[in-house]
Amino acid sequence: MSEESDFISEVYEFKVKDLMKTFSDDTPFVEKNADVNSIFSILNKKNHVWVVENKENLQVLGVITESDTLLLFSPPYTPLQSFDTPSIKSFQYGLSFTAAEIMSKKPLTTSPEEKIVDVLQKMKQYKIKQIPVVDENDKLLGEITLHDFIGRYDKKQVKAK
């Protein structure tokens, strides 16, 4: 087996708590009643935002990714377009939206004790790049992202040289 295979096999056996980013000021989250400006401010720097009930209990309700905002920018309908009629969630209607209205509800979650191989399988199956790490009450403890795996692999390659 190659060094890469050995490294990947080793990482598969890690638990989420070994690789996750723990909750900090840098964790992208908003409360469910946050406005679009707050959400976009975070999405301008990160590719996702966790939506929580409130800052006190941090119960994860959903996630907003860049893709979730696409409907907000949908164009006005014209007969020549192949789009359906615009979503009511389009800015063209002049409505303001909250995080709860935009988010994808009930995102997949993981616990700190889950094996990394299982998290990677979830990411692949559901085509997602990040999963919130929660406790038994769905309180946000941190996150694990595909970017974390890439970074870990890259560090290993740099050390090997």
VOBA-1610 file (N, C-alpha, C; in pm, whole numbers, padded with zeros to 5 digits, always signed):
BEGIN
Met+00084-00119+00000Met+00000+00000+00000Met+00087+00125+00000Ser+00040+00229-00062Ser+00113+00353-00068Ser+00094+00434+00060Glu+00177+00537+00074Glu+00163+00624+00191Glu+00026+00691+00194Glu-00024+00729+00074Glu-00155+00793+00067Glu-00264+00699+00117Ser-00258+00573+00074Ser-00358+00475+00118Ser-00351+00454+00268Asp-00230+00443+00321Asp-00213+00427+00465Asp-00272+00546+00539Phe-00242+00666+00490Phe-00291+00788+00554Phe-00444+00792+00552Ile-00504+00765+00438Ile-00649+00769+00426Ile-00713+00663+00516Ser-00659+00544+00517Ser-00712+00438+00605Ser-00705+00480+00751Glu-00597+00547+00787Glu-00582+00595+00925Glu-00688+00701+00957Val-00707+00795+00865Val-00805+00902+00887Val-00946+00845+00897Tyr-00977+00741+00821Tyr-01110+00679+00828Tyr-01146+00635+00969Glu-01048+00596+01044Glu-01072+00546+01180Glu-01083+00658+01284Phe-01044+00779+01247Phe-01057+00891+01340Phe-01204+00912+01373Lys-01227+00980+01481Lys-01362+01024+01515Lys-01374+01170+01477Val-01497+01214+01461Val-01524+01352+01422Val-01453+01449+01515Lys-01455+01421+01646Lys-01393+01512+01743Lys-01244+01532+01718Asp-01180+01438+01646Asp-01038+01449+01617Asp-01007+01549+01504Leu-01104+01577+01419Leu-01081+01663+01304Leu-01171+01787+01298Met-01278+01789+01375Met-01376+01897+01363Met-01320+02031+01407Lys-01379+02136+01352Lys-01353+02271+01402Lys-01456+02294+01512Thr-01410+02320+01632Thr-01503+02342+01741Thr-01566+02480+01729Phe-01681+02495+01793Phe-01755+02621+01787Phe-01668+02735+01836Ser-01666+02844+01758Ser-01589+02963+01794Ser-01654+03084+01729Asp-01592+03199+01747Asp-01642+03322+01684Asp-01639+03313+01532Asp-01559+03222+01480Asp-01546+03206+01335Asp-01650+03110+01276Thr-01726+03041+01361Thr-01828+02948+01313Thr-01940+03027+01246Pro-01971+02995+01119Pro-02073+03071+01047Pro-02214+03031+01091Phe-02278+03117+01170Phe-02415+03087+01212Phe-02494+03215+01229Val-02626+03202+01215Val-02719+03312+01241Val-02840+03254+01314Glu-02912+03341+01382Glu-03039+03299+01441Glu-03144+03292+01332Lys-03250+03217+01357Lys-03352+03191+01255Lys-03420+03316+01203Asn-03420+03425+01280Asn-03485+03548+01236Asn-03387+03648+01174Ala-03264+03606+01147Ala-03164+03694+01084Ala-03211+03737+00946Asp-03175+03859+00907Asp-03215+03910+00775Asp-03113+03871+00668Val-03151+03895+00544Val-03068+03857+00429Val-02932+03925+00434Asn-02927+04051+00476Asn-02799+04121+00481Asn-02700+04051+00574Ser-02748+04005+00688Ser-02661+03932+00782Ser-02612+03802+00720Ile-02701+03734+00651Ile-02667+03606+00588Ile-02564+03628+00478Phe-02589+03726+00391Phe-02497+03751+00280Phe-02361+03800+00330Ser-02358+03870+00440Ser-02231+03914+00497Ser-02144+03793+00531Ile-02206+03689+00582Ile-02132+03566+00613Ile-02101+03488+00486Leu-02199+03475+00397Leu-02178+03400+00273Leu-02073+03465+00183Asn-02047+03591+00204Asn-01942+03658+00129Asn-01804+03604+00168Lys-01794+03544+00288Lys-01666+03492+00337Lys-01665+03339+00347Lys-01782+03279+00368Lys-01794+03134+00384Lys-01893+03083+00280Asn-01895+02951+00258Asn-01990+02898+00158Asn-02116+02842+00221His-02130+02861+00353His-02251+02813+00422His-02269+02890+00553Val-02392+02883+00604Val-02426+02945+00732Val-02520+02849+00804Trp-02488+02813+00927Trp-02579+02731+01008Trp-02685+02822+01065Val-02809+02776+01066Val-02920+02851+01123Val-02956+02785+01255Val-02955+02865+01362Val-02985+02812+01495Val-03110+02880+01551Glu-03172+02813+01647Glu-03291+02868+01713Glu-03259+03004+01775Asn-03156+03006+01859Asn-03111+03132+01918Asn-02968+03114+01967Lys-02905+03225+02006Lys-02764+03220+02047Lys-02744+03151+02181Glu-02849+03138+02257Glu-02836+03074+02388Glu-02831+02921+02377Asn-02926+02863+02303Asn-02928+02716+02298Asn-02856+02659+02175Leu-02831+02741+02073Leu-02758+02700+01952Leu-02812+02573+01887Gln-02941+02549+01900Gln-03002+02431+01839Gln-03006+02449+01688Val-02945+02357+01615Val-02936+02367+01469Val-03072+02337+01407Leu-03121+02432+01327Leu-03249+02416+01258Leu-03230+02393+01108Gly-03121+02449+01055Gly-03101+02440+00911Gly-02965+02491+00870Val-02948+02497+00739Val-02825+02549+00680Val-02863+02630+00557Ile-02786+02733+00532Ile-02802+02811+00409Ile-02669+02804+00335Thr-02674+02753+00212Thr-02556+02750+00128Thr-02576+02853+00017Glu-02472+02878-00057Glu-02486+02970-00170Glu-02598+02924-00263Ser-02610+02794-00284Ser-02714+02741-00372Ser-02855+02774-00322Asp-02872+02778-00190Asp-03004+02811-00135Asp-03047+02954-00167Thr-02953+03039-00201Thr-02986+03179-00231Thr-03018+03201-00378Leu-03000+03100-00460Leu-03023+03117-00604Leu-03164+03166-00636Leu-03264+03113-00568Leu-03402+03157-00594Leu-03422+03306-00567Leu-03346+03360-00472Leu-03359+03502-00441Leu-03324+03589-00561Phe-03236+03539-00645Phe-03191+03615-00762Phe-03261+03575-00891Ser-03365+03490-00882Ser-03430+03443-01004Ser-03489+03559-01083Pro-03476+03551-01216Pro-03520+03661-01301Pro-03672+03663-01319Pro-03723+03779-01362Pro-03867+03785-01394Pro-03898+03686-01505Tyr-04016+03631-01501Tyr-04057+03533-01601Tyr-04094+03603-01731Thr-04044+03549-01842Thr-04087+03593-01975Thr-04116+03467-02055Pro-04205+03474-02151Pro-04242+03355-02229Pro-04124+03288-02299Leu-04017+03362-02327Leu-03904+03305-02398Leu-03811+03226-02307Gln-03830+03239-02178Gln-03742+03169-02085Gln-03790+03028-02059Ser-03696+02944-02025Ser-03733+02807-01994Ser-03756+02787-01845Phe-03745+02896-01769Phe-03770+02887-01625Phe-03919+02883-01597Asp-03954+02827-01485Asp-04092+02837-01438Asp-04114+02980-01390Thr-04233+03007-01344Thr-04257+03140-01288Thr-04163+03160-01170Pro-04125+03284-01144Pro-04030+03309-01036Pro-04085+03264-00902Ser-03994+03223-00818Ser-04032+03184-00682Ser-04077+03306-00605Ile-04170+03287-00515Ile-04212+03396-00427Ile-04094+03442-00343Lys-03990+03358-00335Lys-03870+03394-00260Lys-03771+03475-00344Ser-03818+03536-00450Ser-03731+03616-00536Ser-03729+03762-00488Phe-03613+03824-00495Phe-03601+03966-00459Phe-03692+04055-00544Gln-03727+04007-00663Gln-03807+04091-00752Gln-03945+04123-00693Tyr-03988+04046-00595Tyr-04116+04074-00531Tyr-04103+04177-00419Gly-03980+04219-00390Gly-03959+04323-00291Gly-03984+04280-00148Leu-03983+04152-00123Leu-04006+04102+00012Leu-03874+04089+00085Ser-03878+04097+00216Ser-03757+04070+00294Ser-03771+03928+00350Phe-03659+03864+00365Phe-03660+03725+00405Phe-03576+03705+00530Thr-03613+03602+00604Thr-03535+03564+00722Thr-03462+03434+00691Ala-03367+03403+00776Ala-03290+03280+00760Ala-03383+03159+00758Ala-03485+03159+00843Ala-03578+03046+00850Ala-03652+03024+00718Glu-03674+03130+00641Glu-03746+03118+00514Glu-03656+03070+00400Ile-03527+03092+00413Ile-03433+03059+00306Ile-03366+02923+00327Met-03347+02885+00451Met-03264+02769+00485Met-03318+02636+00433Ser-03226+02544+00418Ser-03262+02404+00400Ser-03282+02350+00540Lys-03399+02295+00564Lys-03435+02252+00699Lys-03377+02115+00735Lys-03357+02096+00863Lys-03311+01969+00920Lys-03190+01911+00845Pro-03078+01980+00851Pro-02960+01927+00782Pro-02910+01799+00848Leu-02838+01720+00771Leu-02773+01604+00829Leu-02678+01654+00937Thr-02666+01579+01042Thr-02575+01617+01150Thr-02487+01499+01184Thr-02386+01525+01264Thr-02299+01420+01314Thr-02269+01448+01459Ser-02223+01345+01528Ser-02182+01362+01667Ser-02030+01358+01673Pro-01972+01407+01780Pro-01826+01404+01793Pro-01769+01261+01792Glu-01851+01163+01824Glu-01804+01025+01834Glu-01817+00945+01704Glu-01882+01001+01602Glu-01899+00928+01476Glu-01765+00914+01405Lys-01746+00802+01336Lys-01622+00779+01261Lys-01620+00865+01136Ile-01501+00910+01100Ile-01482+00994+00982Ile-01528+00923+00855Val-01505+00795+00843Val-01546+00722+00723Val-01698+00734+00703Asp-01774+00733+00813Asp-01920+00746+00803Asp-01961+00886+00760Val-01889+00985+00808Val-01918+01124+00770Val-01888+01144+00621Leu-01777+01090+00575Leu-01744+01101+00433Leu-01847+01031+00345Gln-01898+00918+00392Gln-02003+00850+00316Gln-02129+00936+00308Lys-02167+01002+00416Lys-02283+01093+00414Lys-02261+01206+00315Met-02141+01265+00321Met-02110+01376+00230Met-02123+01334+00085Lys-02070+01217+00055Lys-02076+01167-00083Lys-02220+01137-00123Gln-02292+01065-00038Gln-02429+01024-00070Gln-02521+01144-00092Tyr-02509+01245-00008Tyr-02600+01359-00014Tyr-02540+01480-00086Lys-02418+01462-00139Lys-02351+01567-00215Lys-02344+01698-00136Ile-02293+01688-00015Ile-02276+01805+00071Ile-02129+01817+00110Lys-02088+01938+00145Lys-01948+01963+00177Lys-01924+01997+00323Gln-02029+02006+00402Gln-02013+02039+00542Gln-02126+01979+00624Ile-02094+01942+00747Ile-02193+01883+00836Ile-02173+01943+00974Pro-02283+01989+01038Pro-02267+02041+01173Pro-02244+01926+01272Val-02161+01953+01370Val-02137+01857+01478Val-02223+01904+01594Val-02310+01816+01641Val-02407+01854+01745Val-02404+01754+01860Asp-02457+01799+01974Asp-02473+01708+02087Asp-02610+01641+02079Glu-02648+01569+02182Glu-02775+01495+02181Glu-02898+01586+02175Asn-02881+01716+02203Asn-02992+01813+02196Asn-02986+01898+02069Asp-02907+01856+01973Asp-02884+01929+01848Asp-02818+02064+01869Lys-02746+02081+01979Lys-02671+02204+02003Lys-02546+02202+01917Leu-02521+02312+01848Leu-02405+02323+01759Leu-02276+02324+01841Leu-02192+02224+01817Leu-02062+02214+01885Leu-01948+02256+01793Gly-01974+02249+01664Gly-01873+02282+01564Gly-01917+02230+01429Glu-01820+02208+01342Glu-01852+02158+01208Glu-01735+02078+01155Ile-01766+01997+01057Ile-01663+01924+00983Ile-01692+01945+00835Thr-01590+01982+00760Thr-01609+02017+00620Thr-01513+01939+00530Leu-01550+01931+00405Leu-01461+01869+00308Leu-01329+01944+00305His-01335+02073+00323His-01214+02156+00327His-01119+02109+00438Asp-01175+02064+00551Asp-01092+02012+00661Asp-01014+01889+00616Phe-01079+01800+00541Phe-01013+01679+00492Phe-00903+01714+00391Ile-00934+01808+00303Ile-00835+01850+00204Ile-00714+01910+00275Gly-00739+01994+00375Gly-00630+02055+00451Gly-00544+01952+00523Arg-00609+01854+00581Arg-00537+01748+00653Arg-00449+01669+00556Tyr-00504+01637+00440Tyr-00429+01564+00338Tyr-00311+01648+00289Asp-00335+01775+00264Asp-00230+01864+00214Asp-00116+01875+00315Lys-00149+01889+00442Lys-00046+01897+00547Lys+00039+01770+00548Lys-00027+01656+00531Lys+00044+01529+00528Lys+00142+01525+00410Gln+00100+01574+00295Gln+00184+01573+00176Gln+00304+01664+00193Val+00285+01779+00255Val+00394+01874+00278Val+00496+01813+00373Lys+00449+01746+00478Lys+00540+01682+00574Lys+00619+01569+00508Ala+00556+01499+00413Ala+00619+01384+00348Ala+00733+01426+00254Lys+00732+01551+00211Lys+00834+01597+00113Lys+00964+01631+00178
//
